[in-house]
Amino acid sequence: MHPRLLKTFLAVARTRNVTRAAAEVNLAQSSVSDQIQALEAELGAGLFTRSRQGLELTPAGEALKPYAEQLLALADDARAAIDVTKAETAGTLSIGALETIASVKLAGWLADFRAVHSGIDIKLKIGGSGGLLRMLGEGEIDVAFCFERSDAGEPDKRFARRVVAAEPLVLIAPPGENRMDVDLAELAEKRFVATETGCVYRAMVDMAFAEAGLGGPKLAAEVGSIDAIAGLVAAGAGFGLVPRLAVAEALDRGAVAEVAWPDPGRSADLVMIWRRRRVQPPALKLVLATAGESFVRPAGARPRHAMSSLS
C-alpha cells in the first residue's frame, strides 16, 4: 500500500466527498477516484459506500483507517530517523500558524532563525486551528502555533504541546469609546463583531461571556478574520473581544479604541503543538530547543525583519 494512496484514502474518509478530498491533497477528482479504486483492488474490498450524507466507510474502510494513520506516521518516523544521520544544520521545517500569529509573532523570529540556520528550508502554512491540527496529524507540518481552546475537551494524545505566551484579550470599540467604566450589564446590550462559530477566536468570546454570566454575545456580524473585525469595529459596527496582538497596530493608530473589560486578567494561551514521534526531525528539535521567553516577541513589538507575505 503506497503512502500516497493511504493519504488520499484518509482525505476521502475525513471529508466524505471526492471533490473536497481532491482539493485537500492537490489532485484532480479523477485521480482521487483512480487512487481509491487502485487501493480497493489491491485490498480486494470496497472501502466506501454512498449515502445522502456523502461517502461512508464500509466495515473494511473502518478497519483500514487506523492502520493507514499508523503507516503514514511510521513513514514520517523513518524519514526523521534518516535525517538524524545527516548534518543537523540541514533539512526542511514546515510550520503552521494562525494568520495573526504568523504575521505578528513569527515573522521576525523566522527571519532570525533562517539567518542562523541557513541550511534549513523553512515552509510556513497559514490555516485555522482545526486545519492546522489536521495537517499536523497527517505530517504536512512539523509544528503548529495557535491559541489553546479552553472548550476543546481532552487534548489529542498524539500531540505534545507547550505554552509559549499568554496573550491578553482586549475589548475594542469604535474610536472615541475608550471608557474605563463599562459594566457587564451595559456590555450585554452591546452588539459584537466576531468570527464564525467553531473558530478559536469566537470560542474566546463565547467563553468570556459565559464566565461573566452574560450568556452569548449579541452579534452585529460574523466575519472570517481578525482584520475584518478591526475594520468593522473601526467603522462603528459594534464591539470586539480579541487577542491584543491581533489589533496592536490598529490601537496604536487610533483606528479602534480599547474599553476596559470587567475581567482584566483574561488571556489566551498561545501554544506550540507538535506530533509525538519515536524520532524528532533535527530541524524540529532546533525549534523546540529555542522555544522560550525569546521565542515569540511581546505583543505589539515590531519584528526586526518585515515579511510582506506569509501565505
Phi, psi and omega in degrees: 000112182288138180306327180298319179293321180292322178296318178294318178303315181293325178295317178293319180298323182283314184275338182059029184202129183294321181297311180293322178296320180299319179294325182291320184259009176058049177230160172289153179302322180296325179292321177298313179299318180298319182292321178295318179296321179296320179292319178296321179294321180294322183271344180071032181205146174286141184254339183223151168231158180265144175218178179295333181274352182126202180281134180243144177289136171281172174306322178294320178295318177299321180292325182286327191307307181296327178290323178298317179297318181291320180295319178294320178296321179294323177297320177295319178298320180297317178296321179295320179297322177293320180299327180298331180283349179267180178297134184288350180267006180240168177130187180238138179234118179254119183246137174244144181203154168297149186302318181296315180296320181298313186283324185268320187261321190264341188304307181293320180297318180298319179295319179293317180298317180295325180294324181279322183245071187292342180278355181263126178273114184261131175239134181241125179243136181257138179192174173281170184302315180297316179296323179295318179293324176297312180298323179294315181295330182264006176079012179284334175229158181268328184208147181235145175241119180205179177269142179287134176265120181286347181254016187277355180079205182294134179293150179293121184290349176288341189248147168256151182216154179217132175283124182249349177193153173246110185264123179293144173269141179234147176265117182252149183220168176301155180308140180093354182261013186286082179254158181245008186237025179285130179256173185298320181298321179291320180296326181297340180265354182278155173267142183238145171260127184217165174282173184291155174303134183106338178281147182298326179293320179295322178300323178298315181296310182300319181293318180298318179293317182297317182289336177274000179074025184260357187072209179273154178289147171281125189264133170272326180192153170248130184229171187262359182205159177294322178301320179294322177300311181300319180296316180291321176296317179300328180277358176095014183288334182165197179258169176213145175242112189217162173298139182303321183302332183284338185232015182303317181293318179297322176294317179299322182280349183078014179292329175227160179249153177261130179247142182291117174280139183300343178246080188294341182273001184293135179212169178238132180282125173270121186242149172255126185235136177218161183277137176291132180221162173294320180228125177272138177303144181305319181297320179292322178300324177296319179296314181298325180290331182269353182291123181181203183298329183267000185291315175244145185279153178302151180302133178091346179289140181271131180294150179288334181240114180284141176237114186287334182218134180238013182267000000 
